[in-house]
Amino acid sequence: MTESRRTIFACSCEDSMVLDEGALKRGCGGRLATAEQLCRGQLDRFLSALGTGDVTVGCTQEAPLFRQEAEAAGHQGGLHFANVREQAGWSDQGAAAGPKMAALLEAAALPMPATPLVPLESQGVTLILGRDEAALDLAELLKDRLDLTVLLTGEEEVAPRPQAEYPVLRGRARGATGWLGTFNVVVDGYAAAAPSSRAAYRWGTPRDGAASQCDILIDLTGRAPLFPTHEVRQGYFRADPGDAAALARIAREAGELVGQFDKPRFIRFEAGLCAHARNKRTGCTRCLDLCPTGAITPGKESVQISAEICAGCGACAAICPTGAAQYDLPPTDAMLRRIRALLLAYHRAGGQAPTLLLHGEGGEAMLDALSRQGNGLPAHVLPVRLGEVTAADLAMLVAPFAWGASDVQLLLPARRPHGAEGVLRNIDYAEAMLAGLGLPHAPGVIETDDPFTLREMLDAAPRPAPATHAEFLPLGAPREILKTALAALRDAAAPATAVIPLPAAAPFGEASVAVEGCTLCLACTMVCPTGAFAANPDRPELSFLEDACVQCGLCATTCPEKVISLTPRLNLAPEAATRRVVKQEEPAICPSCSKAFGTRASIDRVKGRLRASGHWMFSDASKLALLDLCEDCRVSAATNAQVDPYAGPARPRPMTTEDYFRKREG
C-alpha cells in the first residue's frame, strides 16, 4: 500500500493540546489531517477519509465511535488508534511533544498478529475443600449453578444440612494438579458421612490415596495453597473461610465458569530448539528454574510447557537462549517492528535522545493518572505497552539503542511480579554488553505504583546521546535480532576489545576443550542442540562455532573425559562467526581393506593400555594386531583364526594321587 492512501488524523481535542504540524509531517508517512473536535463537530472529515486506504486516528478515548462509523460506512482499509493525548499532549512539555506524537501515530499503524488461543471446557463439576460451616454456606450459594461436592477436613464439628443436595465427605487434599476443566486431587483420610449424623457429621472408616476429578476447585481450608502462584491458576479459588467478601467474590466468579472458554496461548514453543536434555543428560534449565506457575516440566529431550497452566509472565521466553520458547502476545519481532517505527519516526520529526518506557497493562492507568492529575510524561519519553514487561528478552532491551534510543526504562509494579527474575537477569546481561562496547547506556528498572514518582524518576534518568541511528529490520529469532543490533552498536562504538565478559548463565560464550585430553569421541557433537560443536564426516575432526554456543552445558556434562569447560562471554570479533578446528587427527587405515576408521592415536592408546595391563588375551602380538583392523575385517580375521573371545588362559593339569605320591618320594 502506498503512503498516499494512508490518512493520519491528529486532533487537538478541543485545543487542549498543541499540535506541531511540521514535526507531524516530517515523522509520519501519509496524508496528515488535523482537527479540533474530530469525534463530534468535525466527524465528516473522518468519514470522508474512509474507503480502502488505512486510517490512523490520534485518539483512543473515542475509538468505539470511530469503529462504529467505519463499519457503517463499509470501510475496507485498516483502522488504527494512537493515544497522543494522555501520552504526549497532556503534559507540561506538551508544546515540545510534536516528535513524540508523530512517533506514536507512525507506530500505531503497524498491526499486531492475531492472538493464538487455547480452548478450555468446564462442565461445572466443583470440589469445595473446607473445614467449617463456611464451605457449606458457599455450597448453598452455588448449588443451583454447579455440580458440587464438599470435602471437609473433619477438624471442626459441622452440623448436617436438612437435605443432602450434594455429597459431603471428609478428607484432606494431599496434592492437586491440573487447570480449569481438568483438576485431579489426591485425598487422604477419605470417608463418607453417616446418614444418621445428628448434631454433627459422623464419618465412616477413612482411607488414603483417594482420587477426585473436577472442573473447578475451591479451597477454604485456610491451609497452604495447592499450587504455586495459585492466584493465577484458572479454575482454582482460595480464600480464608472467615472472609465474607472473598467468599462472595468466589460465589460470583465460580458460578460463571460453566461452558467453553478461550485463554491466550502466551508461549510459542519449538521442542527441536530446546537445549534442556539429550541422551539422559541435563543441560539448560533456565526456564525450569524461573517458571513461577509450574507450567514447565522436564522431558526426555526438551522441556514441556502446559499452555493451560501458563499464566503468561513470559520469564521462560525472556531467558531462553535458543528461541525455543518465544512470547506470542505479541511476538518479539512484531513488537520490535513497532519500537523501530516509533524511534525512527521520532528522529525524523526532529526529536533528540528519546527514552523508551516499556510498561504492561498496569502502566496504562499510571500514565492516564499522570496526564490528568499531574504534569504528564516528558516530551522525550516514548511509552510502549508490552504484553508483559517480564517477557522482555535481550533483543527487546538492546535493539532500541541501535535504533537511536538514549535510554530504556522498564516499569514494574512496586510489588515485584511473578517471573521478574528473568528480565532482571537480562538487564544485567545487557548492561555488561553495552558497557563492554564502551557505551554509557544501560536499561533501567522503575518499580513504583505512584505516577508522580514515575515522573520524578524519568526526569532524573540520564540521557546520553544515542550511539547510532541504524535502520535494520528485526528479522528472525530474538537471538538473531540481538546479534544484528550488537553488530550495529559495535560498528558505531568501535570498542577497544572484541571480547566482553558476561555474568554466569549468559546465553553467549565459549566452550573450551582441553585438547590433550580429548579423544575425539565426538560425543559433544551428538548432543549440541545448536551445532556449535560439529564433526567432519571425512576425517577425525572436532570444530567449534562460538556464535552458535548458548552455554547450555550439554557438551560438558556429556564429555566422558570431562575436558570441556564453559566461559560466558560476548565475542564480537569476526572469528566468532567462523567455525574453527579444535582438534584433528589422522584416521586409522585398515591394513586389510584400506578403509579409514577411528583415529590412529586412539588405537595406539588402547593397544598401549592393553599391553601394559598384561591381559592374557593380548599377550600374543597377533591378537593385539586385530585392533588395527576395521570393524568388518576384525570379525573376519578373528573367525578365521578361531579366536574365542570367551576362552581363558590354559588351565594347569589337575593333581592326581600319583602326583602327590611322586612329589612325596621326590
N, C-alpha and C positions, 0 to 999 in steps of 0.2 A: 504494500500500500504506500502510495506517495505521500509525502508530508503535506501537500496541498489539500488533501482530502481529510485532514485532521484539524479539528477545531478545538481550541483551548479557551475556556471561559474563566476569566478572573473577575470576581465580584468583590467590591469593596464593602459589602454588607452594610448598606445604608451609610457609607462613608465612615464606618467605624475603624477602618484601617487604610493605610496608604498603599497605593499600587504604583510601583515603579515600572512603567510600561517599557522603558528602554531595557532594563535588566530582564524583564519577562520575554521580550522579543529575542534578545541575544541567547537566552538559555533554553527556550522552548522551541521545539521543531514543529511547525504547523502554523495555522492561521490563528492569531490572537484576537480575542474579542473581550472587551471589558464591560462591566455593568455596575450599577449601584444597588439594584434590587432585582436580581435575575429571577428569583423564585416567585415574585409577585408582579409588580408593575411592568417588568421587562421580560416576562416569560416568553413573549413572542420571539425574542432573539434566540432563545434556546430552541424553540420549536422550528424556527427557520433553518437551523443547522442540522436537524435530524434528517436521516436518509440512509445512505450506505457507508458514509465515512465515519471514522472514530470521533467521539466527542469526550473531552475531559473537562470536568467541572470542578472549580476550586471551592467546593463546599461539600461537607459530609452531613451536616445537620438536615438539609432538605433533600438528601439523596432519595428517600422513598417517593417524594413528589416527582422528582425528575424521572425516576424509573417508571412511574405510573404514566406520565405524559409520553415518554418514549415508546412504551408498549402500546399505548392508544394510537400513536402516530405510525406504528409499524416500523420503527427504526431497526435497520438491519446491521448497522455497524456496532463497534464496541462502545461501551459507555462506562467511563471511569470517574472516580472522585478522589480529590485530594483535600486534606484538611489544612488549608493555608491560613485559616483564621486563628484557631487555638494554638497552632504550632508555629506560626510565623507573625501574622499581622497584629494580633492582640498581645503586644509586648511593648515595654518601654523602649525597645530598639526596633520597633516595627517599621519606622521610616527607612531603616537600612536593611530591611529583610527582603528586598527585591530578589537578590540572587537565590535566597532560600526558597521563596515562593516559586521561582522558576524551576528549581531543582525538584520540589515536591510535586509540581504539576507534571514535569517530564517523567519522573519515576513512576507516578501513578498509572501512566498509560501502558506500562508493561504488565500484561496479565499473568496471574499465577496459575500453575497447573491445578486441575481438579483434585480434591482430597480423596484418597482411597479410603474405603470403608470396610469395617469388619462387622458381619452380622451377628447379633446375639438374640436368643429367644428365651422367653420366660413364660412358663405355664402358671406361675403364681404359687408353686409349691414352696411353703415357707416353714423354716425351723426357727423357733424362738428359744434362745437359751436364757434361762433366768434363775433367780434364787429366791424370789419372794412374790408377793401379790402383784408387783408391777408387771411381771411377764403376763399374767392372766388379764390384767386390766388392758394391756396393749392388745392382747389377743381378742378381747371383746370389741375393740375398735376396728379390727381388721378381718373379723370372721366372715363378713359378708362379701369381702373382695378377694381374699386369698384362701388357699388351701393350707390350713395351719396344723402344726404340731408344736406342742410346748414341752421343752425338756428342762426340768427343774433340777438344781444341784442337790436338793434334799437337805441342805444345811439349815434351812428355816422351815418351820411348820406353815403350811399353806392350806387354807380352807377350800374344799372342793366346790366347784360351781354346781348349781342345781341341775343343770343339764349338761351332758357330755357331748358338746357340739364339735369338739376337736380332741384328739388324743392328748393326754397329759401324762408324761413319763418322767422317770428320774434318770440322771446320768450327768457326767461331766465330759465335755469335749476335750479329748486329748490333743487333737490336731485337726486341721482342715486344709483343703486345697481347692482350687477352682476359682470360678468367677460367676457373674450373673448368668443364671441358667444352668450352671454345671458346678455346683458345690458338692464336695464329698467330705463328710465329717466322721471321725473315728471317736466313739463314745465308750468310756469306761464306767463301770457301775450301773450299767443299763438295767432298768427294772420297770415293770408296768405297775400302774396304780391298782390297788384292790378295789373292786366295785363297792365293797361295803365300807369304804372310808367314810368317817363320820365328821368329827370336828376338824380333822386334818388328814391329808393324804397318808395312807399306809402303803408301803411298797413291797413288791414281791422279791424273789431271790435275784440278786444282782449278777451281772456277767460283764466281763471286759471285752473290748475289741469289737463292739457292735458298730455297724456301718450305716450311715444315713446319707441320702442324697436329696438335695433340694435346689430350688432355683434362687431363693432369697434367704439370707442368713442374718438373723437379728440377735445381737449379743447384749444381754442385760445382766450379765453375771457380775460385773464390776471387777472382773479379773483382767489379766494381761490380754491384749488383743491377740486374735488367732493368726493375724497376717502382719507382715512388716508394712509400714506406711499404710495402715488399714484405712485411713481416711480417703484414699484414692482407689480402693478396691471396690469396683462396681458391684452392687448387689449385697454388700456386707455393711450392716449398720451396727453401730456400737454406741452405747450411752450409759451413763450412770443411772441405775434404776430410780434414784431419787430426784432426777432432773426432769420435771414435768414438761418444760419447754422442749427439751430434746426428744422426749417420748412423743410429743405432739408432732414434731417435725418428722420423726420416723414414720408415724402413722400416716402422714400425708404423702411422703415420698415413696414409701414401700408399697402403698396401696395402688400406685400408678404403674408399678413395674410388672405389668402383665401384657404380653404381646411380643412383637418383633421390634428390635432396636438396632441402630447402627452406631458404632463408635469409630472415630478416626483410626486408621492404621498409621501410627506415628512413625514407625521404622520400616525402611525397605532393607531387606537382608538377603545377601547372596552368600550361601554357605561355602561355595567354592573358593571365595576370597578369604575366608576366616583363617586366622593363624592360631587357633586355640590348641589343636592337638593333631598329631599324626602318629600312627603306629603305636598307640597307647602311651605316647609321650606328651606331656603337657607343656605348652608354650605360653602364648599370650592369655592372660586372664584379666585384662584391664576392665572390660565391660562387666565381667562377673563380680569383680571387686567393688564396682561402683553402683550397680543397679539397686535402687532402694526398695523396689517392689517385689523382688524375687521372680521377675518375669523372664530372666535369663538363667538357663541351666546348662551345665556342661553336657556335651555329646561325644560321640566317638571321634569324629573328625572336626567338628565345629560346635559352637555353642548353639543352643536352641532358644529362640525368642518367642514367647507367647504373646501374640497380638491382642488377645483377650485380656490379659493381665496388665500389659504395658500401660502406664499412665501418662506417657509422653514427655517425661523430663528431658529425654534426649542425651543423657550422660553417656550412654554407650556410643552413640554416633559422634559425640564430641571428641572422644578419645580413641576411637577405632583407628588403628594405624594403616589398615589396608583399604578402607572404604567398604568393607563387607556390610557394616551397619551404617546406613545413612538416614538422616532425618528427612521425613517426607511431608512435613506440614509447615512451610513448603520446603522443597529440596534446596540444598545449599547452592547449587548452581543457579537456580531461578532467583533465589534471594540475592545472590551476589550480582546478578544482572541488574536487579533494581538498584542496589547500592552503587554499582558502577555508573548507571544512568544518573543517579542523584548527584554524585560527586562531579562528574564531567559537566553536567548542566550548570552546577553551582559555579564552577570555574569559568565556563563560557559566559555566564552572566556577569562576571566581574568579581565574584566572591573571593575572599582570601582566607587561607588557613582554617578550613572547616573542621569542626568536631563532630564525629559521628556518635550518636547516642542510641545504643541498642537497648530496647526495652521489650517487655512482654505485655500481656493483657492488663496487668495492674498499672503499668506505666501510662496507659491512656487516661485513666482517671486522674493521675497526678498532673499530667500536662494540662488537662482541662481545668483542674482546680487552680493551677499556677497562672493560667491565662486569664481566668475570671476573677480570682481573688488576690493575685499578686502581680508581679512585673512581667510574667510570661517568660518564654525561652529567649536566650541571647540570639542575636541575628546569625551568629556563626554556627549554631548548634543544629545539626540535621538529625531529627529523630527518625528511627526506623523500627517498626514493630516486627519482632520475630515470633514464631510460634511459641518458643520457649527460649529465654536467654541462656538457660543451662545447656542448650543443644549447640551453642556456638563452637564450631571446630576451629582449628588453626587457620584454615583458609579464610574464615569469616573475620578473624582477628588481625590477620596480616595483610591480606589483599587490599583493603581500603587505603592503607598507607601508600601502596604503589599507585593507586588512582588519585592521589593528591590529598588524602586526609591528613590533617595535622595531629589529630588525636582521636582515639576510640575509647569511649566510656560505656561500660555495661551497667545498667540499672537493675539492681536486685532488691527485693524486699528487705526490711530491717531484720526480720527473722529469716535466716538463710533457708532457701527452699531445698527440698529433696533433690539430690543429683547435682548440686552445685559444685561438688568436689572436682568433677571433670573439667568444667570450664575454668575453674580457678587454677587447675594444673596446667591447662592450655595457656593461660595468661603468663605463667612462669616460663613456659617454653618460648612463647612469643617474645617476652622481654629479653630472654637470653639471645634469641636470634637477632633481634633488632639492635641490641647493644653490641653484639659481635660485629654487626655491619657498621658500627660507629654512628648509629642514628640516635638522636635524642627523642625517640618515640618509644612508647610502651603502652599497651592497653591498660586501662584502669577500671576499677570497680567502685560504684557508688551504691552503698547499701543503706537505704532510707525509705521510710513511708511518708516523709514530710516534704511536700513540694517546695517549701521555702528553703529547706536545707539543700534540696537538689539544686536550686538556682545558685545558692552560695557556692556549692562545690563546683558547679560548672564555670562560674566566674573565676574561681581560684585555680582551675586546671591550667597547666602550661599549654602554650600554643606555638610550638616551634614551626618553622617554615617547612612545608612538605618537601620530601626528598625528591619526588618525581611526580609527573602527571602522565603516567603510562596509560595506554588505552586498550590493552589486550582484553580479549573476551574471556570470561570464565567458562572454559570448556573442559569437560572431563570430570573425573572424580575429584573430591576435595584435595587429595594429596597432589594431584597434577596441577590444580589451580594454585595451590600453595607454592609449589616449586617454580611456577611461572612468575608469581609475584616476587618471590625471593630473588629470582634472576634479574627482574627489573630493578629492584632495590639495590642489588649488588652492583649493577652497571652504573647506577646513579651515584652510589656512595663510594665506590672504589675502596673497599675495606683493606686494611693493612694485612690481614691474614685471611686465608680462604677457609680455614678450619675453625669452627666455633664450638667450644664445649657446651654440652646441653645437660640439664638435670637428669637424674635417673628416670628410667622408663620412658624417655622421649622416643618418638617414633622414627628417628633418624640416627644413623650411626654406622660403626664398622664392626664387623665380626672378624677378629684376628685369629690366625691359625699358627700355632707353634709348628713350623714346617718340619723340624727334626723328628717330632713325634707322630706326624701324620702318616698313615699307611695307605692313603688313597683308597680307603674302603668305599668312599663316596656316599656314606650313609646320610651325610648332611644334605646332599643334593636331592635325596628322595623325600625329605620332609620339609624342605624350604618352601613355604607357600607362595613366595613371590618370585622365585627363580634367581634370588641374589646369589646363591651358590649353584653352580651348574657343572656338569661333566662334559667332556669331549667324547663323542661317540667313536672317534677314530683312534684315540690314544689315551693312555692313563694320564688324566689331567684334571685338576680342580681349578675353577675360576670363580671370581667374586665380583659382583657389581654393587658398589656401595649405594648408589641412588635407589636401588630396589630393596635395601635392607630396612625392615621395620622393627628390628630389635625384639622379635618375638621370643627368641631364646630356644626355639626348637632344635636348631643345629647344635647348640651347646649341650642340651640335655640328651641328645641322641648320640653324639660322638662317643664311640667306645673307648677311644684313647684320652678323652677329656682334654683336648688340646685347643679348643675353641673358646674364646672369651669375647665379651661384648663391650663396646665403648660407645656410649651415646654422644653423638656429635653431629654437626651440620657441616658437610664438606661442600663448599661452593666452587671448588676447582673443577675444571673440565674433566680431570681424571676420574672424578666420582661418577660420571656418566659413561665411563668407558670400562668395559669388562677387562679385568687384569688376571693373569695367571698366578695362582697361589702356589701351586706345586705341580710338577710334571715329571714323569719318569719314562724310561724306555720300557716298552712292553716285553713281556717274556714270549719267546718264539718257540713253538713246539718243534723239537728236532725231528719228529716223525712226519708231521703234515705241514709244517711251516705256518701254522695258524698262530696269530697273536692273541694272547690271553693274559690277564693279570699284569703284574709288573715283575721285572727281573729282581728288583730289590726285595719285594715281599717274599718271593720264592726262596731266594738265598737266605733271608732272615729265618724263615720257617725251617729250612734244611739245617741251618746252623744250630737252632734250638733243639731240634730232634737229635742231632748228632751229639750235642753236649749232654743231653738227657741220658744217654746210654740205653735207650729203649731197645729191647731185643729185636723188634720188627725192623728197625732201621740201622742195625749194626752192620748189615750187608749193604755194600755200596750199590749193588744192582737194584735193591728195593728202594733205596733212597733216591735213585735216579728216576723212579716213577713220578716223582713230583715235578720233574722237568717237562713232563708231557701234559698236553691239554686234557680236558675232562673226557673227551671221547677216546683218545689214544691211550690214556691211562687205564681205562676199563679193558680195552683190548689187550694191552701188554700184561696186565695183571691176570687176565683169564688165560692167556697163552702160557704164561709162566707158572700157572697153577698156584698163584699166591692166595693163601687162605687168610683173610683178614682176621678171622676168629681164632686162628691157631696160636698157640703159645710156644715158648721155647721148649726144646727137648727135655722130657722129664727123666730123672735118674731111674735106673733099674731097681725094682723093689728088692729088698734084702730078704733072703730065704734063710731057713735053718742051717743049711750047709754053709752059707756065707758066714753066719755067726760062729759056727764051729771052726771054720777055716781061719777066721780072724783071731779066735782064741788060741788056736795052735800056733799061729804065727807070732 
